[in-house]
Amino acid sequence: MNPIRILPELLVSQIAAGEVVERPASVLKELLENSLDSGAGAITVTLEEGGMRRVQVEDDGAGIERDELPLALARHATSKIASLDDLEGVATMGFRGEALASIASVARLAIASRTASSPHGYAIRAEGAWIGEVAPTARERGTTVSVEDLYFNTPARRKFLRTEATEFGHCEEVFRRLALARPEIAFTLRHNGRISLHLKAQPPGDRAAALLGREFLHASLPLEAQAASLRLHGLAGSPAAARARADWQYFFVNGRFVRDRVLAHAAREAYAELLHGARQPAYLLYLEIDPRAVDVNVHPAKTEVRFRDSRSVHQFVMGALRRALAPSAAESPVAYAAVAPAGAPGPALQPALSLAQPAAAYQAFMASAIPPIAAMPAAGQAPPLGYALAQLHGVYILAQNAAGLVLVDMHAAHERIVMEKLRTDLADGSVQRQALLVPAVFRADTLDVATAEDNRGALERLGIEFTVAGPNELAVRTAPVLLASGDLPALVRDVLAELREFGAAQALTARRDALLADMACHAAVRANRQLTLAEMNALLREMEQTERAGSCNHGRPTWYQLTLADLDKLFLRGR
């Protein structure tokens, strides 16, 4: 057995580099964070060969004093913390004092810096175990750190690097995260002599549009929420902004990009009812919290955090996201922007009317509520989703609003309306019931009959009352008003299956929304049902008053806007 020995300082730094410096993108992240901590207003990144040949970061920050340049390359030397009390309330991006020493141990590193009080700049170089002398250099206030030939002295590590394009992609993502975190700072990215990105200091919305695209900005909902010392703000992507991969999920805690399980789970829960299949939400969110309520010293790359009260943070984030994602069509910024200029008052909405009511009631109601097409007011005066023009193949409603043409999936839209009403009624304990003139009798196996009898109380809470009509028959005698015109046997079978698998307690709590979604699907107006204009307009008005009306219970969109500009492009108008 080998004797215990103290490792050489270079080997210690190289071991530390294995944790901190995974690839060129890791180097870039550490250097950018140092620039942010220096108070820089403009940062320029220069890469060669995806960062494998060179990573350089130049800023106009506070700079480093001449006598402190050698210390900047020493392990565990930092200006950002001085005590355990400081560590427990870290407010800077960096704090461990390991990055530059670790990088210098596996690359050729040079620093040139000048402070405001210095007559000129100073430079220092390091390579492996060797550290050069401080020498004068010409430069403006700020710091330039250049890292060349990463892993030149550890070739085994270099073999793990990927292609130039792959390494540049990782560097570009790091650059994007830091630029999204600090929109008030100007950023420039150069690769192999060409400018890839140039971002001026700009408002957060413009920075999001520059890096994620105008489409993301237009398909997102603004979020602003505060409770005690917690504040959450940013952009929550609507279902229209969802993607196949989880690559546009940006969460920042006190300006630091993190991948945190608590925050990720809160976001998944908030989007659970809105996204279809494996679609992933897109969001750009900033959480501000007392630094002493979050521990950032739990991961070498500082991308994970630990909250002192994770439950409160989870509930706050989930609730804020749900509220932001649940506007009615009338409140949706996408819909509202199409019908009114900024600052204009919203249009007055007609009172809602349920599609479960007879067509005669619709016609009587709508005769006074909606003018005939020939007498329609000017399109600036139209409600957000406009007035119905026609029904297409018994599936879609075509409507005209100020922006152009609105396409509505009538089944998906009505499904959401019914579910939201069921949710409200169930929460209030006031599900409206309707006694059936003719009971809905259907065959049921022995297990279904037993499940129904064992869960009679849960079924009654849902507005369903039944009797056992025979050894293998159930008769539904009372149903929720919203569902009475639907396929009651199929609906009850699905409810019984849910109760049998999960039990009444879970079905009415954790599984409540999934249960209500299935119930609403059975009751929603079916494809190929011909609707009158009055019925179509009633559906549009209800959508405008319903939360989450932009997507159905399974996450599919319920409506789509084709603007006049879109239509002009289709017909090549103006060319």
MINU-394407 format. One record per residue (C-alpha): residue number from 0; x, y, z. Coordinates in nm, 2 decimals, always signed. Layout:
% residues N
    nr        x        y        z
   NUM        X        Y        Z
...
***
This chain:
% residues 575
    nr        x        y        z
     0    +0.00    +0.00    +0.00
     1    +0.14    +0.34    -0.10
     2    +0.21    +0.59    +0.19
     3    -0.02    +0.88    +0.24
     4    +0.13    +1.20    +0.09
     5    +0.03    +1.56    +0.02
     6    -0.04    +1.61    -0.35
     7    +0.15    +1.87    -0.55
     8    -0.03    +2.20    -0.59
     9    -0.06    +2.16    -0.97
    10    -0.22    +1.81    -0.94
    11    -0.47    +1.95    -0.68
    12    -0.56    +2.23    -0.92
    13    -0.60    +1.98    -1.21
    14    -0.83    +1.76    -0.99
    15    -1.04    +2.07    -0.91
    16    -1.04    +2.15    -1.29
    17    -1.20    +1.82    -1.35
    18    -1.50    +1.93    -1.15
    19    -1.52    +2.29    -1.27
    20    -1.37    +2.28    -1.63
    21    -1.57    +2.02    -1.82
    22    -1.53    +2.17    -2.17
    23    -1.48    +2.52    -2.33
    24    -1.83    +2.62    -2.23
    25    -1.74    +2.57    -1.86
    26    -1.44    +2.81    -1.91
    27    -1.67    +3.06    -2.07
    28    -1.92    +3.04    -1.79
    29    -1.66    +3.11    -1.52
    30    -1.51    +3.40    -1.71
    31    -1.85    +3.56    -1.79
    32    -1.96    +3.53    -1.43
    33    -1.64    +3.71    -1.32
    34    -1.72    +3.99    -1.57
    35    -2.07    +4.02    -1.44
    36    -1.94    +4.05    -1.08
    37    -1.70    +4.32    -1.19
    38    -1.99    +4.55    -1.28
    39    -1.93    +4.54    -1.65
    40    -2.16    +4.73    -1.89
    41    -2.04    +4.56    -2.21
    42    -1.88    +4.22    -2.26
    43    -1.72    +4.08    -2.57
    44    -1.66    +3.70    -2.61
    45    -1.41    +3.57    -2.87
    46    -1.39    +3.20    -2.95
    47    -1.17    +3.00    -3.19
    48    -1.25    +2.65    -3.30
    49    -1.55    +2.63    -3.07
    50    -1.34    +2.75    -2.78
    51    -1.10    +2.46    -2.80
    52    -0.83    +2.68    -2.94
    53    -0.92    +3.00    -2.76
    54    -1.18    +3.14    -2.52
    55    -1.14    +3.52    -2.45
    56    -1.37    +3.74    -2.25
    57    -1.32    +4.12    -2.25
    58    -1.52    +4.36    -2.02
    59    -1.53    +4.72    -1.91
    60    -1.57    +4.64    -1.55
    61    -1.39    +4.75    -1.24
    62    -1.06    +4.58    -1.33
    63    -0.80    +4.41    -1.10
    64    -0.53    +4.60    -0.91
    65    -0.17    +4.53    -1.01
    66    -0.08    +4.36    -0.68
    67    -0.39    +4.14    -0.69
    68    -0.32    +3.99    -1.03
    69    -0.10    +3.70    -0.89
    70    -0.36    +3.64    -0.62
    71    -0.63    +3.61    -0.89
    72    -0.45    +3.29    -1.00
    73    -0.41    +3.14    -0.65
    74    -0.65    +2.88    -0.54
    75    -0.92    +2.99    -0.29
    76    -0.84    +3.35    -0.34
    77    -1.15    +3.57    -0.39
    78    -1.28    +3.92    -0.32
    79    -1.64    +3.81    -0.30
    80    -1.66    +3.64    +0.05
    81    -1.46    +3.66    +0.36
    82    -1.66    +3.46    +0.62
    83    -1.91    +3.18    +0.67
    84    -2.17    +3.46    +0.71
    85    -2.09    +3.58    +0.36
    86    -2.11    +3.23    +0.22
    87    -2.46    +3.18    +0.37
    88    -2.59    +3.49    +0.18
    89    -2.39    +3.49    -0.15
    90    -2.51    +3.77    -0.38
    91    -2.24    +3.73    -0.65
    92    -2.21    +3.49    -0.93
    93    -1.87    +3.36    -0.82
    94    -1.75    +3.31    -0.47
    95    -1.52    +3.00    -0.43
    96    -1.20    +3.15    -0.58
    97    -1.11    +2.83    -0.77
    98    -1.20    +2.90    -1.13
    99    -0.89    +3.09    -1.26
   100    -0.65    +2.86    -1.08
   101    -0.82    +2.55    -1.21
   102    -0.83    +2.68    -1.57
   103    -0.47    +2.79    -1.56
   104    -0.37    +2.44    -1.45
   105    -0.50    +2.29    -1.78
   106    -0.46    +2.57    -2.03
   107    -0.25    +2.87    -2.12
   108    -0.41    +3.17    -1.95
   109    -0.34    +3.54    -1.98
   110    -0.50    +3.83    -1.79
   111    -0.47    +4.20    -1.88
   112    -0.65    +4.45    -1.66
   113    -0.67    +4.81    -1.56
   114    -0.86    +4.99    -1.28
   115    -1.00    +5.34    -1.30
   116    -0.72    +5.47    -1.06
   117    -0.43    +5.31    -1.25
   118    -0.23    +5.51    -1.51
   119    -0.21    +5.20    -1.73
   120    -0.29    +4.83    -1.74
   121    -0.10    +4.53    -1.62
   122    -0.08    +4.17    -1.75
   123    +0.01    +3.83    -1.61
   124    +0.04    +3.49    -1.78
   125    +0.02    +3.14    -1.64
   126    +0.07    +2.79    -1.79
   127    +0.03    +2.48    -1.58
   128    +0.24    +2.52    -1.27
   129    +0.43    +2.82    -1.41
   130    +0.31    +3.18    -1.33
   131    +0.48    +3.47    -1.49
   132    +0.57    +3.82    -1.37
   133    +0.33    +4.11    -1.37
   134    +0.41    +4.34    -1.66
   135    +0.27    +4.67    -1.79
   136    +0.03    +4.67    -2.08
   137    -0.19    +4.91    -2.27
   138    -0.56    +4.89    -2.23
   139    -0.87    +5.08    -2.12
   140    -1.04    +5.02    -1.78
   141    -1.17    +4.66    -1.75
   142    -1.03    +4.31    -1.79
   143    -0.94    +4.07    -2.07
   144    -0.89    +3.70    -1.99
   145    -0.77    +3.48    -2.26
   146    -0.76    +3.10    -2.23
   147    -0.58    +2.91    -2.51
   148    -0.51    +2.54    -2.59
   149    -0.75    +2.39    -2.33
   150    -0.61    +2.06    -2.19
   151    -0.28    +2.10    -2.37
   152    -0.10    +1.93    -2.08
   153    -0.37    +1.66    -2.02
   154    -0.42    +1.51    -2.36
   155    -0.65    +1.23    -2.22
   156    -0.90    +1.49    -2.12
   157    -0.88    +1.67    -2.46
   158    -0.98    +1.35    -2.63
   159    -1.32    +1.37    -2.46
   160    -1.40    +1.70    -2.64
   161    -1.65    +1.68    -2.93
   162    -1.64    +1.85    -3.27
   163    -1.59    +2.22    -3.31
   164    -1.96    +2.27    -3.39
   165    -2.07    +2.08    -3.08
   166    -1.84    +2.27    -2.85
   167    -1.94    +2.60    -3.00
   168    -2.31    +2.51    -2.95
   169    -2.24    +2.45    -2.58
   170    -2.06    +2.79    -2.56
   171    -2.34    +2.96    -2.74
   172    -2.59    +2.83    -2.49
   173    -2.38    +2.95    -2.20
   174    -2.36    +3.29    -2.37
   175    -2.74    +3.29    -2.42
   176    -2.81    +3.21    -2.06
   177    -2.59    +3.49    -1.92
   178    -2.72    +3.74    -2.18
   179    -3.08    +3.65    -2.08
   180    -2.99    +3.69    -1.71
   181    -2.86    +4.04    -1.76
   182    -3.04    +4.23    -2.04
   183    -2.91    +4.56    -1.91
   184    -2.56    +4.46    -2.03
   185    -2.44    +4.47    -2.39
   186    -2.29    +4.14    -2.52
   187    -2.10    +4.05    -2.83
   188    -2.01    +3.69    -2.94
   189    -1.74    +3.63    -3.21
   190    -1.64    +3.29    -3.35
   191    -1.35    +3.23    -3.58
   192    -1.33    +3.60    -3.66
   193    -1.70    +3.65    -3.74
   194    -1.97    +3.82    -3.52
   195    -2.23    +3.56    -3.43
   196    -2.44    +3.77    -3.19
   197    -2.44    +4.14    -3.10
   198    -2.68    +4.25    -2.83
   199    -2.71    +4.61    -2.71
   200    -2.83    +4.69    -2.36
   201    -3.21    +4.65    -2.39
   202    -3.53    +4.58    -2.20
   203    -3.60    +4.22    -2.10
   204    -3.86    +4.17    -2.36
   205    -3.63    +4.28    -2.64
   206    -3.35    +4.06    -2.51
   207    -3.59    +3.76    -2.51
   208    -3.70    +3.84    -2.86
   209    -3.34    +3.87    -2.98
   210    -3.23    +3.54    -2.83
   211    -3.55    +3.33    -2.84
   212    -3.73    +3.49    -3.13
   213    -4.03    +3.71    -3.18
   214    -4.25    +3.41    -3.21
   215    -4.17    +3.31    -2.85
   216    -4.24    +3.66    -2.73
   217    -4.57    +3.68    -2.90
   218    -4.68    +3.33    -2.78
   219    -4.59    +3.41    -2.42
   220    -4.78    +3.56    -2.13
   221    -4.62    +3.81    -1.89
   222    -4.59    +3.70    -1.53
   223    -4.54    +3.92    -1.22
   224    -4.61    +3.78    -0.87
   225    -4.48    +3.87    -0.52
   226    -4.53    +3.72    -0.18
   227    -4.33    +3.82    +0.12
   228    -3.96    +3.81    +0.01
   229    -4.03    +3.61    -0.31
   230    -4.08    +3.77    -0.65
   231    -4.13    +3.59    -0.97
   232    -4.14    +3.77    -1.31
   233    -4.08    +3.69    -1.67
   234    -4.25    +3.52    -1.96
   235    -4.46    +3.20    -1.94
   236    -4.49    +3.04    -2.29
   237    -4.85    +2.96    -2.39
   238    -4.92    +2.61    -2.53
   239    -4.85    +2.76    -2.87
   240    -4.49    +2.81    -2.76
   241    -4.44    +2.45    -2.65
   242    -4.16    +2.25    -2.80
   243    -4.06    +1.89    -2.86
   244    -3.76    +1.93    -2.63
   245    -3.71    +2.10    -2.30
   246    -3.45    +2.33    -2.44
   247    -3.63    +2.67    -2.39
   248    -3.67    +2.64    -2.01
   249    -3.48    +2.92    -1.85
   250    -3.51    +2.97    -1.48
   251    -3.29    +3.22    -1.30
   252    -3.26    +3.25    -0.92
   253    -3.12    +3.59    -0.82
   254    -2.98    +3.62    -1.17
   255    -2.81    +3.28    -1.17
   256    -2.93    +3.02    -1.43
   257    -3.03    +2.70    -1.24
   258    -3.17    +2.36    -1.31
   259    -3.35    +2.29    -0.99
   260    -3.59    +2.00    -0.92
   261    -3.82    +2.20    -0.70
   262    -3.86    +2.47    -0.96
   263    -3.89    +2.22    -1.25
   264    -4.16    +2.02    -1.07
   265    -4.35    +2.34    -0.99
   266    -4.35    +2.44    -1.36
   267    -4.45    +2.09    -1.48
   268    -4.75    +2.10    -1.24
   269    -4.85    +2.44    -1.36
   270    -4.85    +2.32    -1.73
   271    -4.99    +1.98    -1.66
   272    -5.34    +2.06    -1.79
   273    -5.23    +2.27    -2.09
   274    -4.98    +2.06    -2.29
   275    -5.06    +1.77    -2.51
   276    -4.86    +1.45    -2.51
   277    -4.49    +1.49    -2.47
   278    -4.48    +1.86    -2.56
   279    -4.25    +2.06    -2.33
   280    -4.33    +2.41    -2.20
   281    -4.11    +2.71    -2.29
   282    -4.05    +2.98    -2.03
   283    -3.82    +3.26    -1.92
   284    -3.86    +3.31    -1.55
   285    -3.67    +3.51    -1.29
   286    -3.71    +3.43    -0.92
   287    -3.58    +3.68    -0.67
   288    -3.54    +3.56    -0.31
   289    -3.35    +3.66    +0.00
   290    -2.99    +3.52    -0.06
   291    -3.00    +3.38    +0.29
   292    -3.30    +3.17    +0.20
   293    -3.12    +2.98    -0.08
   294    -2.79    +2.78    -0.07
   295    -2.59    +2.81    -0.40
   296    -2.29    +2.62    -0.27
   297    -2.43    +2.27    -0.35
   298    -2.28    +2.19    -0.69
   299    -1.94    +2.25    -0.85
   300    -2.09    +2.42    -1.16
   301    -2.33    +2.62    -0.93
   302    -2.63    +2.52    -1.15
   303    -2.82    +2.36    -0.86
   304    -2.95    +2.54    -0.55
   305    -3.12    +2.43    -0.22
   306    -3.40    +2.64    -0.07
   307    -3.44    +2.67    +0.30
   308    -3.82    +2.64    +0.26
   309    -3.86    +2.44    -0.06
   310    -4.23    +2.37    -0.01
   311    -4.32    +2.74    +0.01
   312    -4.11    +2.82    -0.30
   313    -4.28    +2.53    -0.49
   314    -4.63    +2.65    -0.40
   315    -4.55    +3.01    -0.48
   316    -4.40    +2.93    -0.82
   317    -4.67    +2.68    -0.92
   318    -4.95    +2.92    -0.81
   319    -4.80    +3.22    -0.99
   320    -4.75    +3.02    -1.31
   321    -5.10    +2.88    -1.30
   322    -5.25    +3.22    -1.26
   323    -5.05    +3.36    -1.55
   324    -5.14    +3.07    -1.77
   325    -5.51    +3.09    -1.70
   326    -5.64    +3.41    -1.86
   327    -5.97    +3.40    -2.05
   328    -5.95    +3.47    -2.42
   329    -6.06    +3.83    -2.34
   330    -5.77    +3.88    -2.11
   331    -5.51    +3.70    -2.33
   332    -5.25    +3.95    -2.45
   333    -5.25    +3.77    -2.79
   334    -5.62    +3.81    -2.84
   335    -5.64    +4.16    -2.68
   336    -5.36    +4.30    -2.90
   337    -5.56    +4.20    -3.20
   338    -5.87    +4.40    -3.12
   339    -5.75    +4.71    -2.94
   340    -5.45    +4.95    -2.94
   341    -5.23    +4.96    -2.64
   342    -5.40    +5.14    -2.35
   343    -5.75    +5.11    -2.51
   344    -6.03    +4.97    -2.29
   345    -6.13    +4.61    -2.34
   346    -6.45    +4.53    -2.53
   347    -6.77    +4.47    -2.33
   348    -6.85    +4.09    -2.33
   349    -7.19    +3.93    -2.37
   350    -7.31    +3.72    -2.08
   351    -7.23    +3.35    -2.11
   352    -7.48    +3.08    -2.21
   353    -7.41    +2.71    -2.19
   354    -7.43    +2.48    -2.49
   355    -7.62    +2.24    -2.27
   356    -7.93    +2.46    -2.30
   357    -8.18    +2.40    -2.58
   358    -8.11    +2.56    -2.92
   359    -8.43    +2.77    -2.89
   360    -8.29    +2.93    -2.58
   361    -7.98    +3.02    -2.77
   362    -8.17    +3.18    -3.05
   363    -8.39    +3.38    -2.81
   364    -8.09    +3.49    -2.62
   365    -7.86    +3.57    -2.91
   366    -8.13    +3.75    -3.11
   367    -8.09    +4.03    -2.85
   368    -7.72    +3.98    -2.78
   369    -7.56    +3.95    -3.12
   370    -7.65    +4.15    -3.42
   371    -7.71    +3.98    -3.76
   372    -7.40    +3.97    -3.99
   373    -7.55    +4.23    -4.22
   374    -7.58    +4.47    -3.93
   375    -7.25    +4.39    -3.76
   376    -7.06    +4.69    -3.62
   377    -6.72    +4.78    -3.75
   378    -6.44    +4.52    -3.68
   379    -6.27    +4.76    -3.42
   380    -6.57    +4.72    -3.22
   381    -6.57    +4.34    -3.24
   382    -6.51    +4.12    -2.93
   383    -6.16    +3.95    -2.90
   384    -6.27    +3.63    -3.08
   385    -6.50    +3.82    -3.32
   386    -6.84    +3.72    -3.47
   387    -6.91    +3.39    -3.62
   388    -6.93    +3.37    -4.00
   389    -6.98    +3.00    -4.07
   390    -6.90    +2.64    -3.96
   391    -6.65    +2.44    -4.16
   392    -6.71    +2.06    -4.20
   393    -6.89    +2.05    -3.87
   394    -6.56    +2.09    -3.69
   395    -6.44    +2.45    -3.70
   396    -6.60    +2.79    -3.64
   397    -6.49    +3.07    -3.87
   398    -6.51    +3.41    -3.71
   399    -6.41    +3.77    -3.80
   400    -6.24    +4.00    -3.55
   401    -6.04    +4.32    -3.59
   402    -5.72    +4.14    -3.67
   403    -5.86    +3.91    -3.94
   404    -5.99    +3.55    -3.93
   405    -6.03    +3.34    -3.62
   406    -6.04    +2.96    -3.65
   407    -6.20    +2.77    -3.35
   408    -6.20    +2.40    -3.28
   409    -6.55    +2.39    -3.13
   410    -6.52    +2.06    -2.95
   411    -6.18    +2.15    -2.79
   412    -6.31    +2.49    -2.69
   413    -6.64    +2.36    -2.54
   414    -6.44    +2.09    -2.36
   415    -6.24    +2.36    -2.18
   416    -6.55    +2.56    -2.10
   417    -6.72    +2.26    -1.94
   418    -6.42    +2.16    -1.74
   419    -6.36    +2.50    -1.59
   420    -6.73    +2.52    -1.49
   421    -6.71    +2.17    -1.34
   422    -6.39    +2.26    -1.15
   423    -6.55    +2.58    -1.00
   424    -6.87    +2.40    -0.91
   425    -6.69    +2.11    -0.74
   426    -6.46    +2.34    -0.55
   427    -6.77    +2.53    -0.42
   428    -6.96    +2.21    -0.34
   429    -7.24    +2.33    -0.56
   430    -7.25    +2.11    -0.87
   431    -7.58    +2.19    -1.04
   432    -7.78    +1.87    -1.10
   433    -8.06    +1.78    -1.33
   434    -8.31    +1.50    -1.27
   435    -8.35    +1.29    -1.59
   436    -8.71    +1.24    -1.72
   437    -8.59    +0.91    -1.85
   438    -8.31    +0.74    -1.65
   439    -8.00    +0.64    -1.85
   440    -7.99    +0.26    -1.80
   441    -7.68    +0.07    -1.91
   442    -7.52    -0.27    -1.86
   443    -7.25    -0.28    -1.60
   444    -7.04    -0.57    -1.48
   445    -7.04    -0.68    -1.12
   446    -6.72    -0.49    -1.04
   447    -6.87    -0.17    -1.18
   448    -7.19    -0.21    -0.97
   449    -6.98    -0.28    -0.66
   450    -6.76    +0.03    -0.73
   451    -7.07    +0.25    -0.78
   452    -7.22    +0.14    -0.45
   453    -6.89    +0.17    -0.26
   454    -6.84    +0.52    -0.39
   455    -7.19    +0.66    -0.38
   456    -7.09    +0.96    -0.18
   457    -6.81    +1.06    -0.43
   458    -7.05    +1.01    -0.72
   459    -7.31    +1.24    -0.56
   460    -7.04    +1.51    -0.50
   461    -6.99    +1.49    -0.88
   462    -7.36    +1.54    -0.93
   463    -7.43    +1.17    -1.04
   464    -7.71    +0.98    -0.86
   465    -7.80    +0.63    -0.96
   466    -7.99    +0.32    -0.86
   467    -7.90    -0.05    -0.92
   468    -8.16    -0.16    -1.19
   469    -8.05    -0.52    -1.19
   470    -7.76    -0.76    -1.12
   471    -7.58    -0.61    -1.42
   472    -7.75    -0.28    -1.47
   473    -7.71    +0.07    -1.34
   474    -7.96    +0.35    -1.39
   475    -7.84    +0.71    -1.38
   476    -8.12    +0.93    -1.25
   477    -7.95    +1.26    -1.19
   478    -7.65    +1.41    -1.37
   479    -7.47    +1.74    -1.36
   480    -7.65    +2.00    -1.57
   481    -7.34    +2.06    -1.78
   482    -7.32    +1.69    -1.87
   483    -7.68    +1.58    -1.89
   484    -7.69    +1.60    -2.27
   485    -7.37    +1.39    -2.31
   486    -7.31    +1.02    -2.33
   487    -7.39    +0.94    -1.97
   488    -7.32    +0.56    -1.98
   489    -6.97    +0.62    -2.12
   490    -6.91    +0.90    -1.88
   491    -7.02    +0.70    -1.58
   492    -6.80    +0.40    -1.69
   493    -6.50    +0.62    -1.71
   494    -6.57    +0.77    -1.37
   495    -6.61    +0.43    -1.21
   496    -6.28    +0.31    -1.37
   497    -6.10    +0.62    -1.22
   498    -6.26    +0.55    -0.88
   499    -6.17    +0.18    -0.89
   500    -5.81    +0.25    -0.98
   501    -5.72    +0.54    -0.76
   502    -5.99    +0.55    -0.49
   503    -6.24    +0.83    -0.41
   504    -6.00    +1.04    -0.20
   505    -5.73    +1.06    -0.47
   506    -5.97    +1.09    -0.76
   507    -6.13    +1.40    -0.60
   508    -5.80    +1.56    -0.50
   509    -5.47    +1.48    -0.68
   510    -5.65    +1.32    -0.98
   511    -5.94    +1.57    -0.98
   512    -5.84    +1.76    -1.30
   513    -5.78    +1.44    -1.50
   514    -6.12    +1.31    -1.39
   515    -6.30    +1.64    -1.48
   516    -6.12    +1.65    -1.81
   517    -6.26    +1.30    -1.90
   518    -6.61    +1.41    -1.79
   519    -6.59    +1.73    -1.99
   520    -6.48    +1.54    -2.30
   521    -6.80    +1.33    -2.29
   522    -7.02    +1.64    -2.26
   523    -6.85    +1.87    -2.51
   524    -7.02    +1.94    -2.84
   525    -6.93    +1.68    -3.09
   526    -6.79    +1.72    -3.44
   527    -7.04    +1.72    -3.72
   528    -7.31    +1.88    -3.50
   529    -7.45    +2.17    -3.70
   530    -7.45    +2.49    -3.49
   531    -7.65    +2.80    -3.57
   532    -7.48    +3.14    -3.58
   533    -7.63    +3.21    -3.25
   534    -7.48    +2.90    -3.09
   535    -7.14    +2.97    -3.25
   536    -7.14    +3.32    -3.11
   537    -7.25    +3.20    -2.77
   538    -6.95    +2.96    -2.77
   539    -6.71    +3.24    -2.86
   540    -6.85    +3.47    -2.58
   541    -6.80    +3.19    -2.33
   542    -6.45    +3.13    -2.44
   543    -6.37    +3.49    -2.38
   544    -6.49    +3.45    -2.02
   545    -6.32    +3.12    -1.95
   546    -5.98    +3.07    -1.79
   547    -5.73    +2.87    -2.00
   548    -5.95    +2.90    -2.30
   549    -5.65    +2.90    -2.53
   550    -5.61    +2.52    -2.50
   551    -5.83    +2.22    -2.44
   552    -5.81    +1.99    -2.14
   553    -5.54    +1.78    -2.32
   554    -5.32    +2.07    -2.42
   555    -5.43    +2.12    -2.78
   556    -5.49    +2.47    -2.90
   557    -5.86    +2.57    -2.92
   558    -5.83    +2.87    -3.16
   559    -5.59    +3.02    -3.40
   560    -5.56    +3.38    -3.54
   561    -5.50    +3.45    -3.91
   562    -5.43    +3.82    -3.94
   563    -5.50    +4.02    -4.25
   564    -5.13    +4.04    -4.30
   565    -5.11    +3.65    -4.30
   566    -5.39    +3.64    -4.55
   567    -5.23    +3.90    -4.77
   568    -4.91    +3.69    -4.78
   569    -5.11    +3.39    -4.89
   570    -5.25    +3.58    -5.18
   571    -4.93    +3.77    -5.26
   572    -5.11    +4.10    -5.21
   573    -4.88    +4.41    -5.23
   574    -4.61    +4.23    -5.43
***
